[in-house]
Every structure is written in C-alpha cells, then in structure tokens.
Amino acid sequence: MTTTPDRSRVQLPGISSRAYEHPADRSALVALRKLSGFDTVLKQMSGLISERRLRLMYLASAVRASETQFRSVYDMGRDAAYTLDLHRVPEIYVQQDPRVNAMAIGFDDPFIVVTTGLLNLMNEEEQRFVIGHETAHILSGHAVYRTMLIILTQLATRVAWIPLGYIGLRAIVAGLEEWFRKSELSCDRGGLLTGQDPETAKRALMKLAGGDYTHEMNIEAFLAQYQEYDTAGDLRDGFLKVLNLLGTTHPFAVVRVAELDKWHRRGEYERILSGDYPRREDDADVKVTDEIKAAAESYRRSWSESQDPFIGVLRDVAEGAVNAGERIFNRFARRDGN
C-alpha cells in the first residue's frame, strides 16, 4: 500500500495551539498554564482515572492502527502530527462501537480512540478531519483540563443532597461545560488546518446531524438552518435554547458548521496557511489579561451578531459582568506584573 498522500498539505512548523483556539478556550488555557503545578495536582485528584490503565484497556480490547492494521487511519495520524508539528505521533485505537465517536485520552502520553461507527459514517477525507480535530486536542493539552470537568461532575452528584454545595458545584460545572463546548470549536479549526479542505470539514460536521446522506443535504441550506436557529422566534425560544445546552459538552452540529464557516470566511484559515501564526516558543510570554480581553471581545462580537431576542435581553447584564471581570484581572495584573 502506498504511503504517498493524496495531495500535498502545508506544514505549520512550531505552530502554537493559540493559532486556532477559540478566544474563550484560549484565555482559560493560558490562565491555567500560568498556575504552576496545576496539572500535577489535577492528576493526583483524578485518582482512579489512570492513563496507564486506560491504555492497557484499549490495547487489549481495541485495534491499534499501524502499518499493518488500519493503515489509512495510521497514515492520517502521522500526517496530522506532521502538519501540526507534534514531536510524537499519537497512537490511534479503533474500537468496535456503532456509536459515532472519537476522543483524545491521556496526560503525559495521550492517544486517540475512534469508533467503527465513525469510520463507517465518514469517508477517508472526513476521517482525516476528525483525526486532525483530536490531534489538535492533544496539542492544546485539553485532556488535562477536561479531567477537571469529569471530577467535578462526579463530585456534584455525590453532594447533590447538600443544596448549597450542589448549586455551587453545578455553577462551576456549567462554566466548565461552556469552556468544553468552546474547546470543540477550537479543534474543529485544528481539524481544518490538518485536512486543509473546508468543504470536507463542514460536510463531516453536517454528517453528525444527518448521517451518511450527503446526497440529500446541502451546506448552504444547513447554514440557512443555523440562521433560523440563531434568530429564534421570541424570548421563550431563546430561553429554551439555553436550557437545551445544560449538561452538554459539545455544541450542536448546526452551530459547529456555522462557526467553522465564519472562521474560514474571516480569512484566519488562509492567513495561518500562509505562515502568519503564533509560535510555541512565544507561549510563555503571553499575558493572561490580553487573552481575557480577547475572550470578552469575542463574546461581545457574537452577541452583536446574534439576532436572538433573548440574547438582546441578557446583553446588558453580560456586558456588565465582562467589564467587571476585566477590571478584576487588570487589578491582579498590576500586582504581579503579568
């Protein structure tokens, strides 16, 4: 079997994950990375969530992609690591499961798991987008921080009988879920940067909603569907959309396609491919306050673009919260010089 790629793709030497991360995701990651020892504490908190144990489980119960097993998937993983300039190619395991799923697991030596349901649903170029999406999760280091969500979610169920304790934890979990959803938008961009085919990336996400019926679907019509979802009917519909997000860790498919389309149309994708992107070597110099401001501006832009009447009602309250948050971070910045 040939190992020659179907076409050449632009490599992105030394690319920082900040290049594709959604501002809300990036600000949280930059802040957490500044906390010395945070990931070590989180690993200790994870207790039974053992990377070695999970790897042994998949080594025994799934098929590891290699030059002799699932060769095409193996090549996609190698190409994704090359494009994003990872120093190590993550292992990929294929798991027999009819559900459509893929995930990046692990702290020190992360690996990728894809289900046969996903391989059956998507063609090779769409699979390449998914493998790139998961590789972007690894480059961003999302696995470490996502573990916090798992731990707190489990803790929230244990203290559900304590009203105030549960309410407090649920508020934290809701905030983490919002970050989790933004991290998925980040890695959709990372998947596009690896596959370097915008229409394929959007088609792969659209399949998560309509299955393997691309001959019956149309991207422009799907984007028009997003516009209808965004405008909503009245305040009641806007409120119901917020309720529908409770407990979810992934944005809805129509939102993911629309957000990726916006990012592509803004020219950021082409700019990165041309070599204009932040480098990892500069990550340590990034200021938390700058990223917080970028996240706030991103939310302001999304609020101003949204035609949802419920968002209009919340906008003034949210703006006040964002402004207060900026003042707090600016105050700390003056103290520590960051």
N, C-alpha and C positions, 0 to 999 in steps of 0.2 A: 504493500500500500504506500502510495506517495505521501511524503510529508510536506510537499510544497503547498503553501497557502493558495486559496483560490484567487487571491489578488493581494497586492502589497498594501500594507497599512502603515500609517505614520507612527513611529515610536515616539514616546514622550519621555525623554531622559530626565531623571531626577524630579519628575512631577510630584508636587505636593497634593495631598488629598484636598487641600483648600481650594484647588482649582475648580473642582466640580461640586463641592459640598454646598448644600442649601445654607444661606446665612444663619438660619435658626439652628441648624445642625452644627455648623462650623463654630459658632460662638460658644455653644455648650462644650464641644470637644476641646477648643482652645483653653477654656476655663478649667476643665477637668485635668488637662495635661499639665497645667501650671501647679496643680496640687501634688506636691512631691509625695510619693509613696501611696497615692490613691489606688492605683491598680493593684498594688501588693495587698493592701487592706481588703479590697474587694475580692481578691482571690481567696483570702482567708475566710471571708464571710460566706463564700459560696459553698463551703462545707462539702457536701456530697457531690456537688457539680464538679466532677473531676475530668479534666481534659484527657488524661491517660485512659481513664475508664471508658469514656465515650469513644475514643479512637479504637480501643480494643473491641468495643461492641460492634462498630461498623466494620472493622477488619474481619470479624467473624460472621457478620450477618449480611453484608453488602458486597458489591464487587468493586474493587479498586481499579480505576482507569489506568491504563498503562499502554506501552507499545504493543501489547498482545491482547488487551481487553479494553473494549470501548475506546478504540484507538482515536476515533474522531473527537470524542469528549476530551481525551487526554491532550490532543493537539490544541484544542480550544483553550484549555487551561494554560498550556505552555505559551500560546500566543498572547493571551490576556496578561500573563505575568511579564512577558517581554514588552508589550505595549505600554503598560503602566510602570515598567522598570522596577519590578519587585526583585529582590535579591534571591528569593527562593520561590520555586513553583509549588503552590499548594497542592496537596493530594486531593483527588476528587473520588468520591464513592458514589456508586449508583445503587439505589435502594429500591427493591420491589415494593411499590406502593401506588395504587391507582390515583391517589390524590396528586394534584399538580403542586409541587413544592420544590424549593431549593433553599439552602441555608449555609452560612459560614459559621463554623464552630471552633472554639478554642481561644486560648490566651497567648501562649508562647509559640505554639506551632500550629496555627489554625488550618483547618481543612474544609473542603466543600462537600456537601451532600446534595445530590439531585435525585428526584424520584423518576421511576419509569413512566409515571403518569405525565410528567413534564416532557420527557423525551418523546412520548407518543403524540403529544399535542403539538409540539413545535418542530419546525424543520431545522436544519443544521445552522443556518444563519441566525435564526431566532434563539436557538440554544446558545450560540456564541454570545448573544446579548445577555442572556441570563448568567452564563459563566463569568462574563465581564462584570455584571452587576455584583455578584458575590465576591469577586476578586477586589472590587472597589470597597466593599465592606471590610475586607482584610486590610487593605492599605489605610483606611480610615481608623482602624482599631475599634470598630464598633462593638465587636464581641465582648470586650471587657466591660464596656459601659452598659450594654444591653443586659448583662448579667444582673446589674443593679435592679433593673425593672423586674426581672424574674424573682429575685429575692424579696423585694418589697411587695410584689403582688402576692406571693405566698404568705408573707407576714401579715398582710392586710386581712387575709381570710382567717388567720389564726386569732386575730384580735377583734374579729367582727362583733363579738359580744360586748366589747367596750365601745360605746357610741362615739365618744370624742376621739378616742385613739383611732378608730376605723375611719372616721371622717377626715382626720388629719392625714392618715396614710393614703386614703383614696385621692385626696387633693394632690399629693406628691406623685402618685401613680398616674393620675390624669395628665400631669405635666410631663412625665416621662413618656407617656404614650404619644403625646403631641410631638416630642422630640423624635421618638421612634418613627413616626409617620414621615417626618421631615428627612430622617436619615434614609428612608426608602427613596424619596425624591432625589436625594444626593446620588445614590448608587444607580438609579436609572440613568442619570447623566454619565456616571462612570461606565455603565454598560454600553452606552452610545459611543463613548470615546474608544472603547476597545473594539467594538464591531465596526464602527465608522460607517454606519448605514442608517440614517434617520428613519426612513420608511419602515425598515425591518424592525427597528426598536419599537416604534409606535404600534406596528402590527402585532408584535409579541405581547405587548401590554393589552392590546384590544382582545387578544385571544383569552385573556384571563376573565373577560366578561362574557364573550360569545362563543368560546370554544373553537374547534377546528372547522369553522365555516367562513373562512375569509372571502370565499366567492360570494357570500351573502352579505358581507359587511363592507363599509366604506369609511375611510379615515375622516374625510371631511364631514360626513354625516354624523360620525361619532363625536367630532369636535363641536358640531352644532348641538348635539345632545348635551354636551357639557354646558354650553351657554344657557340652555333651558334649565339645567340643574342649578347653575350659578344664580340666575335671576330669581328663581323660586316664584311662588305665587303670591304669598303675603307673609306677614310676620310669623304666622303659625308654621308655614313650611320651613322658614329659616330656623326656627326653634327646633323643629323635628329633625333637621339635618344635623344639628349639634347633638341631639340625643342619639342619632344613629351612629355617631362617632365614638360614643362611650364604650370603652372596653376593646376598641380596635387598635391594632398596631400597624396596619397598612392603609394607605389612602385607597379610596375606591378607584377602580380601573379607569373610569372616565376622567377623574381628576389627574391621575398619573399621566395619561396620554396628553391631556391639555397642558400640564406643567412642563412636560418634556418638549412639547411643541413650542411653547413660549420661550424656553431656554434656547432652543435651536434657532428660532426666528430672531432672537435678540442679538445673534451673532457671536455669542460666547463660545459655542462649539467650534466654529471656524477659527476664531481667534486662538484657541488653545492648539488646534492642529497646526497653526502657522508658527507655533513655538512661543507664543506670548502667554505664559502661565507662571504662577509662583512655584518656586523650587523648595524641596525638602530642607535644603541646607539653611534656609531662612526661617524655618518654622519656629525656632527658639526665640526669634526676635519679634514675633507677632504680639501685639498688645491686646489683652482681653477687652479693654474698653472700646477699641476700634471695632472688634468683632461684635460686641454687644450693640453698638450703634448701627452696624451693617444689618444685624438681625432686626432691629427696631425699624429701620428704613424699609426692609423687605416686607415686614408686616404692614407698614403704612401703605406701601405701594399696592399690595394685594387687597387691602381694604378699599383703597381709592378706585381700583379697577373693578371690584366686585359690584354687581348690581343687586345683590341680595338685600332686601329691605331690613332684614333682621340685623345684618352687619352694620347697616347705617345707624340703627338704634344703639348698638354696642360701641360704635366707633369712638365717641367722645369719652366714654368710660375707659376704653382700652388705651386711647391716646394718653390719658392722664396717668394710667399705670405705667406705660412705657416711659413717659417723661420722668416719672418718679424713679423708675429703675435706673435710668441713665444718670440721674443726679446722685443716686447711691453709689453706683460704680465709679463715677467721676471722683467722688469723695474718697473712696478707697484708693483710687489710682493716685491721687495726690499724696496719700500717706506712704504708699510703697514704691512710688516712682515708676509704676508699670502703666 
